[in-house]
Amino acid sequence: MIFLKKEEEIKILKEGGKILSLIMKNLKKEVKSGVSLNELDKKAYELIKHYKAEPAFLNYQPSFAKKPFPNSLCVSLNEVIVHGVPYKNVFLKKGDVVSLDLGIKYKGFYTDMAITVGLGVKKEYKKMILVGRKALKFAISLLKEGKRLGDIGWIIEKTIKKYGFQPIKDLAGHGVGYYLHEDPLVYNFGRENEGLELKKGMVLAIEPMLTNGCGLIVENEDGSFRTIDKKVAVHFEATVAVGKNKGIIITPLI
C-alpha cells in the first residue's frame, strides 16, 4: 500500500531530514584512516540522541533479513554495497571506499539517507562517487506529479552506464515516512513513461547503487550484500517527496 503524506506531515519529515543530514555531515568528517567502524556507529547513536531522535536501523528486521540489524549505522566497505555491520575490529584505511547509510525516526516519521566517501582512492573510484551523486540529483529532478517510477529508474541507469559503470539491479529504494520501508520499490533501472504514476505526497528513498564490475550481488553471512565479483560499489540515498511541479528534498544532500 502506498501512503500519500499531507503537507503538515511533509513539514515534520523535513525537520527530521534536516537533522539526519546534519548527523551525516558530522559522520562524514569522522571517516579517517585508523577509525574503527564501531566508532562511527557510536558517534551516530550519540548524535541521534542529541537531536532527540531514534535510530531507525537498531534492532530492525525487514522481511528479507534473516536477523535484526545490531547497530544504528550501516558502514559498507569497498565491495559491500549495503547493510554493512560496523565491527569493532575493522579499521578504515587509505584506499577504502566507505558507504554510510543511516535512518532516524523523528516525531513519529522516518527518514533515510546514504553517502559514499573515498579515503585517498584512485581516480576510477572518485569518478564512481561523482556518478552516484549525479544519478541521485538527476532522479530527484524528475520527481513531479505525472512522472512514472520507470522514469526514475531510467535516468539512474542511463547516468551510471554513460560513464562505464553498472547499476545494482537486485537492490532498490523504497517508500518511507510512516514506516522505514513502504511501497513502492524504486529500482535503479527502468523505461521512460512506464511503471507507477507519481502522485503529490509520495515520499521515496531513492538510492542509486553502482559498481565497476558486472553488477550481480550475493548476501554475506552477516546480512550485508556485496558484489559477486568483489568489485567496488558506491551507494547514495536521499529521502524526497513528490511535488506538483518538482521534487521536495527531505534530506538535504551533502
WOWO-V77470 format. One record per helix or strand. SS is the DSSP state (a for helix, b for strand). FROM is the first residue (numbers start at 1). TO is the last residue. If there is no record, write none. Layout:
# WOWO-V77470
SS:FROM:TO / SS:FROM:TO
This chain:
# WOWO-V77470
a:7:29 / b:36:36 / a:37:50 / b:54:55 / b:73:77 / b:80:82 / b:85:85 / b:91:91 / b:97:106 / b:109:118 / a:123:141 / b:144:144 / b:148:148 / a:149:162 / b:166:167 / b:173:175 / b:182:186 / b:197:197 / b:203:206 / b:209:211 / b:217:219 / b:225:227 / b:233:235 / b:237:243 / b:247:249
